[in-house]
Structures are given as structure tokens and as C-alpha cells.
Amino acid sequence: MTVDTDKISFYTDRLITGIVDYSPKLISAFVILFVGLWLIGLLNRVAQRIMVKRNLEPTLTTFLANILIWVLRVLLFVIFISQLGVETSSFVAILGAAGLAIGLSLQGSLSNFAGGVLIILFKPFKVGDTIEAQGETAKVLEIQIFTTKLLTASNQTVYIPNGILSNNKIKNFSQNNTRRADIVVKINYDTDIKTVKEKLMEIMKSHPQVLRNPAPAIIINELTDTGINLVVRPWSKNENFGSMSSDILEFSLRELEKLEKNPFARVNT
């Protein structure tokens, strides 16, 4: 077997020539890549500082920063391969077709993504709020891209998909600074209503966590076959609501025990 040194020399020369001719594009492409990544990081930090100075929600700040950085990375990648000499029109077509296929296969996830965007933009609740949604009453720990993370009073972590959450009823207990308790108390017909109302009003007015404005109130809610339902309505600050409601219920039961033999009460918040 003989080795054709002329052919080896010819292909070696072509390879070297090709490397020399292509090296400016290769070097410039990687320069663009590294400089672009540095600029993207710089722009991301500047954008986050601007959003923090404008007092945007932390969740919204993180979300917008992530979208910005990934959009810029995609654009940088397209510029990078274009500088290498790759035809970008066919690449964009392939990317579009792949995006359509992925979108069709991930319709549920895209719905949750859209729900997350709506929650972040329109702010029906924020991190730290206590909400009631999908049968759960819990504190919002984190608003993620696809789900919202909640913590219940029994220290259980609940994840609710944003698509479901944004399209259904949400009760926000933290959006207003104050909250009213509706404590339903049942008394017998032979009990003196005036005396009961005076005693219950004294309990509310003497409690340090019950607000004076709005003023507490007591109303007759319902006449049943077994007695009269009174609704005791004290107001408190959000952070005091649980302890205040428990105290008013306990003190009311104690007072009713003095006035009648079979008292009954319940809390309806």
C-alpha cells in the first residue's frame, strides 16, 4: 500500500487554508458570545435595580428579569450562529415548528404559565397574604411560574396550579387592614335578649383587640324552632383576628352560662 503524499499535502493545505479563512468568523462569533453574555448579565442587574427602586413586587421583579434574560439569550444565540455562517432563516423555521409542537403538547402548562402572568400583573394577592382558594385557607409563600405555593395553619404546604387559581374565586383576607368576625350565638326564647346583648357588647368593648371604629354590633339573625340566633360582629386588625374571635367566643359562652342552662354558640367567619 502506497501513500499518496501529494494528496495528503493537498488536503492539509486546504484544511489549513479553511481554518485560516474561517478563523476570523469563529473568533468574532465567540467574542460576540462572551461580550453578549456579559452585557445580558449587566442589563439584568440594572433592570432589577430599577424595578426594586420603583417598589415592584419581588415576585414580579424576578419574573420580568427571568423573561428578559431568556429573550436576550435567544437573540444572542441567533446572532452567534449567524456570525458562524449558519443560515438563520431555516433555523428560525425549525425553532417555530418545534415551539408549536411543544406548545400543543404542553397546553396545560401554558395555561398555568398564563395564569401566573395574570396573577403577577393584576395582583389579586401577593406573597404573605392569607387567601382562601380551591377549598384551602392558607398563607401565600411563593408565586411561581406554574404554581402558587401556600402554607396552611396546620403547617402543610399546598401547591395550586396558576391556571385553576386565576380562573376561580379567590378570597383575600389580607388585602384590607381590618376584618370582621361573625360569631353566631343561639339563646333560648325565655332569655332576656336585652340583657344578653348588653353583656355581649360589654365583652367586645372591653377587649383590647376589638376596634372602636368600625364599631362592634349585635343583630338578630334568625328565629328558629329551638331559639334565637344572634350575630356578634366585632372588628379587629388582621393580625389579631384569630385570637380576638376565640376570646369573644369564649367570653360569650361564659356569660351565657350564667344566663341560661343550655347555651350554644359557633363562629362563622
N, C-alpha and C positions, 0 to 999 in steps of 0.2 A: 504493500500500500504506500503510495507516494503522496506527499503533502504538497499541495499547490501553494507555494509561498506567495505567489503573485496575488492569488485570490484573497489570502489572509491579509496581505498588506492592503489590498483594495478596500475590503470591508472594514478593516481597522481604521483606515484613513477616513472612510465615510462616517464611521461611528464618532471618531474624534471631531470631525467637521460638524456633525449633527449636534454633538454636545456643546461645541463652541458656539454654534449658531443659536441653539435653544437656551443656553445658559442665561442670557440677559432676561428672557421672559421668565425663566424659573426663579432667578434671583429677585426680579421685580415683583413677581407674584407672592413670594414668601415675605418680602418686605411689606407689601400691602397687607398681607395676612396679619403679621405681628403688630404693625402700626395700627391696623384696624381694630384688633383685639384690645390694644391699649386704649385707643380712643373710645371704644364702646364702654370699657370699664370706667373711664373718666366721665363720660356723658351720663352713665348710670348713677354714679355717685353725686354728680351735680344735680341731676333730676330729683334724686331722693332728698337732697338738702333743700331744694326749692319747695318740694311738696311738704316736707316737715315744717319749714318756715311758714307755710300757708295753713298749717294746722289741719292737714288732711288726716283722715283716719289711718292708723298704722296698717290695717288690712288693705285699704285702697292704695296706699303708698307702695306696699310690697307687690301687690297685684299689677299695678301700672308699670313698676320698674321691671318686673319679670317679662311683661309683654314687650316693653321697649327693647330689652336686651336681646330677646329672641328674634324680633323683627330685624334688628340691626345685624345680628349674626347671620341670618338667612341672606340678607342683602350682601354682606361681606363675602359669604361663600360663593354667591353668584359672580361677584366681581373677581374673586380669586380664580375660579375655573375659567372665566372668560379671559383672564390675563394669561392663563396657561395655553390658550388656544382652543379650548373646548367650545363647541357650538352651543350657546346658551338657549337658543330657541327650542331645540329638541329637548334639552334638559328641563326647561320650564313646562313644556307639554307633558313630559313624563311625570314631573312633580305634581302638576294639576290633576292628571289621571289618578295618581297614587292618592292624592288628597281626597278626591271624590270617592274612591273605593274605601278609604279609611273612614270618611265621614258617614257613608252608608252603613258601615259595619259598627259604628260607634254612635248611633243616633241617641241612645240613652245617655251616654257620657256627654255628648254635645248639649243635650237638654240640661244636664246638671251644670255644665260649664256656663251656658246662657243664664241659668238660674242664679249662679254665683255672681255673674256680672250684674244682674238686676239687683240682687241684694246689696252688693257693694255700692252701686250707683245711687239707688233710691233709699237705702238705709232704713228699712223697717225695724231693724235692730242693729246693735253694734256689740263688739266684744265687751263682756262684763254685764250685759243686760240679762235679766231673768225673763224668759218667754214661755209661752205655752203653745206648742205646735205638735201635730201628729200624736196627740194623746200624752205628750211629755211636758212636764213643767220643770225647767232646768235653767242653769246659767250658761251663757254663751262663752265658750273658751276660745274658739278659733273659727273664723270663716275661711274655709279652704276653697280651692278652685272648684271641686266637685261636690264636697260635702261640708256641712257645718257641724262642728264638734261641741257637744253640750255636756254639762256635768249636773246630775240630779242631786237632790238634797241627801239621798242615801249613798252618795259618792260613787255613782255608776256613770260611766262615760257612754254617751249616746251619739251616734253619727247619723244625721238625716241628710239624704240627697238633696242638693240645692234645687233641682228641678221640681221635686214634690213640694219643697218648702216654699218656694217663690210663687207657686200656683194655688196655695191653700191658705186657710185662715191662720193668722199669727196674732197671738195676744201678747203684747209687750207690757210687762209690769213695771219696767224701769224708765220708760220714756218720760213720765211725769214724776215730779219730786214727791208727790203725796199719793196716798192710796186709802180707800175707804173699805172697812170691813163690814159685811152684812151678817150679823150674828142673830140667828133666829131663835127666839125664846118662846116656849109654849107654857101658858099658865092656865089654870082651871077657871071655869066661869064664875066660881064663887070667890075668887081672889079679887081684892081691891086693885083695879087697874091703875088708878091714880097713884096709890102708894108704891106699886111696883115700878111705875115709870119714874117717880121721884127718886127712888133708891138707885135704880139703874143709871139715871142721869148723874147722881152724886158720884157713883163709881167712875163714870167716864170723866167728869170734870176734875176729879181728884187724882187721876192717873197722869203722871208726868209726861208720858209719851203720846197722849191724846191731844191733838191740836185744838186750839180755841177757834181758829179760822182756817177752813170751814168748821162751823160749829157742829158738835155731835147732835144726833137726833134719834128719836124713838117713834116708830109708827106701828099701827095695827095693820098687819099684812093679810091675815086670813082668819075667818071664823070656821072652825071645824067641828065635828061631832064630839070631840073629846076636849076641846079647849080653844083658847085664843092664841094665835101666833103673833108675837111682837117681833119687830126687826130693830135691833140695836145697831146704830150706824156711827161708830167713831172713826175719825180720820187720824192718820199718823204719817210720818215720813216713811219712805220705802224701806230704809234700813231697820226701822223699828216695828214693821208691820207684824211679823210673826210673833214676837214677844208680847206686843200690845194686844193682839187678838186673843192670845192664850190667857193673858191676865184678865181681860174683861170677861171672857167666858167663865173662868174660874171664880172670879169675884161675884159674878151674876148668879152662878149656881149656889154659892154660899148664901147669898142674900135671899134667894128664892126658897132655900131650905127652911129659912126662918118663917116664911110667909105661907107655905103650903107643904103638904106631906109628900107629894109626888111630882117634883119639878122635873122638867126635861128641856134641854137646850141643845142646839147644834150650831156649827159655824158654816156659813155659806159664803165663800169669798169670790 
